[in-house]
């Protein structure tokens, strides 16, 4: 259940929307076909679905799609097909845009740092 909840939080962050809207529709039910098709279609659907703040940010679309893929896997209907938290952490760490350097001042984003 924690993996499912984590996936919902990722979807909320990516979309800028609540987990359940005012009409009672669950956010995770709207993500089924977003990452289907070729790269161009994926990018188009992601841009339409995600929070516009990401369009103004320096995150790469590739990284956002990677996080979306993880979120979708976390909310899979079949709990046995959801990734473990270890797999999730590994997948998130593989993204160049998601590395952070912990310094005395707190978390400093290190874009493209490896």
N, CA and C of each residue as an Amber inpcrd file, in Angstrom:
protein
   342
   0.8180000  -1.1950000   0.0000000   0.0000000   0.0000000   0.0000000
   0.8640000   1.2630000   0.0000000   2.0160000   1.2290000   0.6420000
   2.8910000   2.3950000   0.6550000   3.3690000   2.7580000  -0.7420000
   3.6450000   1.7630000  -1.5750000   4.0980000   2.0130000  -2.9430000
   2.9860000   2.7010000  -3.7250000   1.7600000   2.2320000  -3.5730000
   0.6240000   2.8620000  -4.2440000   0.5120000   4.3270000  -3.8150000
   0.5900000   4.5730000  -2.5240000   0.4860000   5.9390000  -2.0030000
   1.6160000   6.8180000  -2.5300000   2.8190000   6.2600000  -2.6110000
   3.9450000   7.0090000  -3.1530000   3.6760000   7.3740000  -4.6130000
   3.1250000   6.4340000  -5.3700000   2.7810000   6.7070000  -6.7620000
   1.7600000   7.8240000  -6.8850000   0.7760000   7.8340000  -6.0070000
  -0.2330000   8.8890000  -6.0170000   0.4170000  10.2430000  -5.7330000
   1.3290000  10.2790000  -4.7830000   2.0320000  11.5320000  -4.4660000
   2.8490000  11.9990000  -5.6700000   3.5360000  11.0920000  -6.3450000
   4.2860000  11.4670000  -7.5500000   3.3510000  12.0540000  -8.6080000
   2.2010000  11.4250000  -8.7910000   1.2280000  11.9300000  -9.7680000
   0.7220000  13.3210000  -9.3800000   0.5000000  13.5350000  -8.0840000
   0.0720000  14.8580000  -7.6200000   1.1500000  15.9040000  -7.9090000
   2.3920000  15.5490000  -7.6520000   3.4960000  16.4790000  -7.9020000
   3.6390000  16.7940000  -9.3870000   3.5560000  15.7810000 -10.2160000
   3.7120000  15.9770000 -11.6540000   2.5580000  16.7710000 -12.2630000
   1.3460000  16.5400000 -11.7610000   0.1700000  17.1690000 -12.3650000
  -0.2120000  18.4920000 -11.7210000   0.1680000  18.6760000 -10.4670000
  -0.2760000  19.8590000  -9.7350000  -1.7360000  19.7550000  -9.3230000
  -2.2800000  18.5350000  -9.3510000  -3.6830000  18.3070000  -9.0270000
  -3.8070000  17.4750000  -7.7630000  -4.9890000  17.5120000  -7.1650000
  -5.2900000  16.7030000  -5.9840000  -5.4830000  15.2430000  -6.3900000
  -5.2860000  14.3310000  -5.4440000  -5.4480000  12.9000000  -5.7040000
  -6.8770000  12.5650000  -6.1190000  -7.8370000  13.2690000  -5.5540000
  -9.2420000  13.1030000  -5.9160000  -9.8190000  14.4970000  -6.1390000
 -10.4200000  14.7060000  -7.3230000 -10.9430000  16.0430000  -7.6260000
 -12.3020000  16.2830000  -6.9740000 -12.8570000  17.4640000  -7.1950000
 -14.1310000  17.8510000  -6.5730000 -15.2930000  16.9540000  -6.9900000
 -15.1660000  16.3080000  -8.1330000 -16.2240000  15.4320000  -8.6310000
 -16.0170000  13.9750000  -8.2270000 -14.9840000  13.7200000  -7.4170000
 -14.7260000  12.3760000  -6.9100000 -13.9190000  11.4760000  -7.8310000
 -13.3480000  12.0370000  -8.9020000 -12.5180000  11.2400000  -9.8180000
 -11.1020000  11.1390000  -9.2790000 -10.5840000   9.9200000  -9.2800000
  -9.2290000   9.6800000  -8.7800000  -8.2020000  10.0100000  -9.8580000
  -7.1720000  10.7170000  -9.4760000  -6.1240000  11.1480000 -10.3940000
  -5.4740000   9.9760000 -11.1150000  -5.2280000   8.8890000 -10.3820000
  -4.5130000   7.7530000 -10.9700000  -5.3090000   7.0460000 -12.0560000
  -6.6020000   7.2990000 -12.1480000  -7.4030000   6.6760000 -13.2060000
  -7.2410000   7.3880000 -14.5380000  -6.6250000   8.5610000 -14.5460000
  -6.4830000   9.3520000 -15.7740000  -5.1270000   9.2010000 -16.4450000
  -4.2840000   8.2990000 -15.9540000  -2.9170000   8.2300000 -16.4710000
  -2.6510000   7.0400000 -17.3950000  -3.6520000   6.2110000 -17.6050000
  -3.4750000   4.9680000 -18.3470000  -2.7720000   5.0740000 -19.6830000
  -3.1970000   5.9510000 -20.5710000  -2.6460000   5.9840000 -21.9220000
  -1.6140000   7.0540000 -22.1790000  -1.2130000   7.7760000 -21.1520000
  -0.3010000   8.9040000 -21.3650000   1.0360000   8.4770000 -21.9620000
   1.5760000   7.3680000 -21.5200000   2.9050000   6.9620000 -21.9840000
   2.8550000   5.8870000 -23.0750000   1.7500000   5.7870000 -23.7710000
   1.6480000   4.8340000 -24.8790000   1.9800000   5.5380000 -26.1890000
   2.5090000   4.7880000 -27.1290000   2.8290000   5.3390000 -28.4410000
   4.2750000   5.7690000 -28.5580000   4.5790000   6.4880000 -29.6230000
   5.9560000   6.9260000 -29.8630000   6.3210000   8.0990000 -28.9510000
   7.5800000   8.4730000 -28.9760000   8.0840000   9.5230000 -28.0740000
   7.3620000  10.8440000 -28.2720000   7.0830000  11.1940000 -29.4980000
   6.4060000  12.4580000 -29.7860000   5.0240000  12.5000000 -29.1350000
   4.2970000  11.4030000 -29.2210000   2.9640000  11.3370000 -28.6120000
   3.0630000  11.3750000 -27.0860000   4.0660000  10.6690000 -26.5290000
   4.2550000  10.6890000 -25.0780000   4.5030000  12.1100000 -24.5870000
   5.4080000  12.8070000 -25.2830000   5.7490000  14.1740000 -24.8800000
   4.5250000  15.0750000 -24.9760000   3.7650000  14.9540000 -26.0390000
   2.5690000  15.7810000 -26.2180000   1.5650000  15.5240000 -25.0960000
   1.3100000  14.2620000 -24.7960000   0.3470000  13.9310000 -23.7420000
   0.8420000  14.3840000 -22.3700000   2.1380000  14.2070000 -22.1210000
   2.7030000  14.6530000 -20.8360000   2.5330000  16.1560000 -20.6730000
   2.8420000  16.9200000 -21.7150000   2.7290000  18.3790000 -21.6330000
   1.2960000  18.8130000 -21.3760000   0.3330000  18.0880000 -21.9440000
  -1.0750000  18.4150000 -21.7300000  -1.5190000  18.0550000 -20.3130000
  -0.9390000  16.9930000 -19.7520000  -1.3850000  16.4630000 -18.4660000
  -0.6900000  17.0970000 -17.2720000   0.6030000  17.3860000 -17.4060000
   1.3850000  17.7900000 -16.2410000   1.2000000  19.2620000 -15.8920000
   1.6630000  19.6170000 -14.7210000   1.6260000  20.9810000 -14.2100000
   2.4650000  21.8690000 -15.1330000   1.9280000  23.0300000 -15.5060000
   2.6270000  23.9290000 -16.4270000   3.9470000  24.4510000 -15.8490000
   4.1140000  24.3870000 -14.5520000   5.3590000  24.8320000 -13.9190000
   6.5540000  24.0610000 -14.4890000   6.3450000  22.7690000 -14.7910000
   7.4370000  21.9670000 -15.3410000   7.8380000  22.4150000 -16.7340000
   6.9360000  23.0360000 -17.4690000   7.2660000  23.5390000 -18.7990000
   8.1860000  24.7430000 -18.7100000   8.1530000  25.4400000 -17.5860000
   8.9950000  26.6100000 -17.3700000  10.2870000  26.2580000 -16.6510000
  10.3650000  25.0540000 -16.1170000  11.4960000  24.6150000 -15.3080000
  12.5960000  24.0290000 -16.1900000  13.6940000  23.6730000 -15.5800000
  14.8310000  23.1380000 -16.3220000  14.8610000  21.6130000 -16.3550000
  13.8480000  20.9640000 -15.8240000  13.7990000  19.5010000 -15.8690000
  13.6400000  19.0510000 -17.3140000  14.3370000  18.0080000 -17.6780000
  14.1850000  17.4940000 -19.0350000  12.9030000  16.6900000 -19.1490000
  12.3190000  16.6880000 -20.3260000  11.1040000  15.9220000 -20.5560000
  11.3840000  14.4320000 -20.3580000  12.5710000  14.0040000 -20.7010000
  12.9570000  12.6000000 -20.5150000  12.8760000  12.2030000 -19.0350000
  13.3650000  13.0650000 -18.1590000  13.3030000  12.7860000 -16.7210000
  11.8720000  12.7930000 -16.2030000  11.0660000  13.7310000 -16.6860000
   9.6730000  13.7950000 -16.2640000   8.9020000  12.5550000 -16.7150000
   9.1730000  12.0980000 -17.9260000   8.5320000  10.8800000 -18.4170000
   8.9910000   9.6830000 -17.5990000  10.2550000   9.6700000 -17.2150000
  10.7800000   8.5800000 -16.3830000  10.0660000   8.5410000 -15.0300000
   9.8740000   9.7020000 -14.4150000   9.1740000   9.7700000 -13.1310000
   7.7130000   9.3640000 -13.3170000   7.1150000   9.7820000 -14.4110000
   5.7340000   9.4050000 -14.6940000   5.6090000   7.8930000 -14.8570000
   6.5690000   7.2970000 -15.5200000   6.5800000   5.8470000 -15.7050000
   6.6380000   5.1330000 -14.3540000   7.4530000   5.6490000 -13.4580000
   7.5560000   5.0820000 -12.1040000   6.2220000   5.2320000 -11.3680000
   5.6290000   6.4200000 -11.4630000   4.3560000   6.6680000 -10.7760000
   3.2640000   5.7280000 -11.2830000   3.2150000   5.5370000 -12.5880000
   2.2040000   4.6370000 -13.1680000   2.4260000   3.2080000 -12.6950000
   3.6850000   2.7940000 -12.6220000   3.9900000   1.4420000 -12.1330000
   3.5530000   1.2880000 -10.6770000   3.6980000   2.3460000  -9.8840000
   3.3270000   2.2880000  -8.4630000   1.8280000   2.1340000  -8.2450000
   1.0250000   2.6300000  -9.1660000  -0.4290000   2.5690000  -8.9880000
  -1.0650000   1.4590000  -9.8350000  -0.2450000   0.5070000 -10.2470000
  -0.7560000  -0.6250000 -11.0390000  -1.8740000  -1.3160000 -10.2650000
  -2.9040000  -1.7400000 -10.9710000  -4.0540000  -2.4010000 -10.3190000
  -3.6530000  -3.6520000  -9.5590000  -2.7040000  -4.3870000 -10.1120000
  -2.2500000  -5.6380000  -9.4880000  -1.0740000  -5.3250000  -8.5550000
  -1.2760000  -5.3970000  -7.2460000  -0.1960000  -5.0710000  -6.3040000
   1.0780000  -5.8810000  -6.5240000   0.9650000  -7.0940000  -7.0200000
   2.1630000  -7.9110000  -7.2360000   3.0110000  -7.3900000  -8.3970000
   2.4460000  -6.5230000  -9.2240000   3.1870000  -5.9610000 -10.3600000
   3.7510000  -4.5740000 -10.0680000   3.5170000  -4.0740000  -8.8620000
   4.0800000  -2.7890000  -8.4720000   5.5410000  -2.9690000  -8.0910000
   6.3820000  -1.9580000  -8.3500000   7.7990000  -2.0650000  -7.9810000
   7.9930000  -1.9870000  -6.4730000   9.1180000  -2.4850000  -6.0130000
   9.4590000  -2.3210000  -4.5920000  10.0190000  -0.9160000  -4.3930000
  10.0790000  -0.4610000  -3.1600000  10.6540000   0.8620000  -2.8880000
  12.1260000   0.9090000  -3.2870000  12.8190000  -0.1980000  -3.1620000
  14.2240000  -0.2560000  -3.5870000  14.3220000  -0.0020000  -5.0890000
  13.4360000  -0.6430000  -5.8640000  13.4240000  -0.4350000  -7.3130000
  13.0830000   1.0150000  -7.6610000  12.1680000   1.5930000  -6.9090000
  11.7670000   2.9830000  -7.1470000  12.9370000   3.9330000  -6.8940000
  13.6170000   3.7570000  -5.7860000  14.7620000   4.6080000  -5.4580000
  15.8380000   4.4790000  -6.5270000  16.1130000   3.2510000  -6.9430000
  17.1170000   3.0240000  -7.9920000  16.7210000   3.7440000  -9.2800000
  15.4650000   3.6150000  -9.6920000  15.0030000   4.2420000 -10.9270000
  15.0560000   5.7690000 -10.8310000  14.6830000   6.3250000  -9.6950000
  14.7430000   7.7740000  -9.5360000  16.1810000   8.2870000  -9.5440000
  17.0890000   7.5140000  -8.9770000  18.4990000   7.9250000  -8.9360000
  19.1570000   7.9050000 -10.3150000  18.5860000   7.1760000 -11.2450000
  19.1650000   7.1010000 -12.5830000  18.9240000   8.3670000 -13.3970000
  18.0130000   9.2120000 -12.9530000  17.6890000  10.4250000 -13.6920000
  18.6930000  11.5260000 -13.3790000  19.2810000  12.1090000 -14.4080000
  20.2690000  13.1760000 -14.2300000  19.6970000  14.3860000 -13.5080000
  18.4510000  14.7280000 -13.7730000  17.8460000  15.9250000 -13.2020000
  17.4850000  15.7740000 -11.7380000  17.5820000  14.5750000 -11.2020000
  17.1030000  14.3490000  -9.8450000  18.2150000  14.1750000  -8.8200000
  19.4470000  14.4670000  -9.1910000  20.5400000  14.3540000  -8.2290000
  20.6160000  15.6160000  -7.3810000  20.8690000  15.4260000  -6.1080000
  21.0140000  16.5490000  -5.1870000  22.2970000  16.3870000  -4.3970000
  22.9350000  17.5080000  -4.1090000  24.1370000  17.5320000  -3.3030000
  23.7520000  18.0570000  -1.9290000  23.9790000  17.2560000  -0.9080000
  23.6560000  17.6920000   0.4400000  24.8530000  18.4740000   0.9770000
  24.6430000  19.7550000   1.2070000  25.7090000  20.6140000   1.7080000
  25.2790000  21.2130000   3.0380000  26.1120000  22.0860000   3.5730000
  25.7850000  22.7300000   4.8360000  24.5510000  23.6140000   4.7000000
  24.2870000  24.1040000   3.4930000  23.1490000  24.9930000   3.2460000
  21.8620000  24.2380000   2.9600000  21.8940000  22.9260000   2.9470000
  20.7010000  22.1350000   2.6430000  20.8720000  21.3880000   1.3370000
  19.7800000  21.2260000   0.6190000  19.8180000  20.5070000  -0.6470000
  20.0590000  21.4800000  -1.7920000  21.1020000  21.2440000  -2.5500000
  21.4110000  22.0570000  -3.7160000  21.2830000  21.1820000  -4.9540000
  20.3830000  21.5190000  -5.8920000  20.2610000  20.7080000  -7.0970000
  21.5520000  20.7390000  -7.9120000  21.9780000  19.6000000  -8.3460000
  23.1610000  19.4810000  -9.2010000  22.7000000  18.8840000 -10.5110000
  22.2240000  19.7250000 -11.4290000  21.7150000  19.2650000 -12.7100000
  22.8430000  18.6310000 -13.5040000  22.5780000  17.4530000 -14.0100000
  23.5120000  16.6860000 -14.8310000  24.8020000  16.3300000 -14.0880000
  24.7490000  16.2370000 -12.7790000  25.9320000  15.8320000 -12.0130000
  25.9580000  14.3270000 -11.8840000  27.0770000  13.7590000 -12.0980000
  27.2480000  12.3110000 -11.9220000  28.5230000  12.0530000 -11.1970000
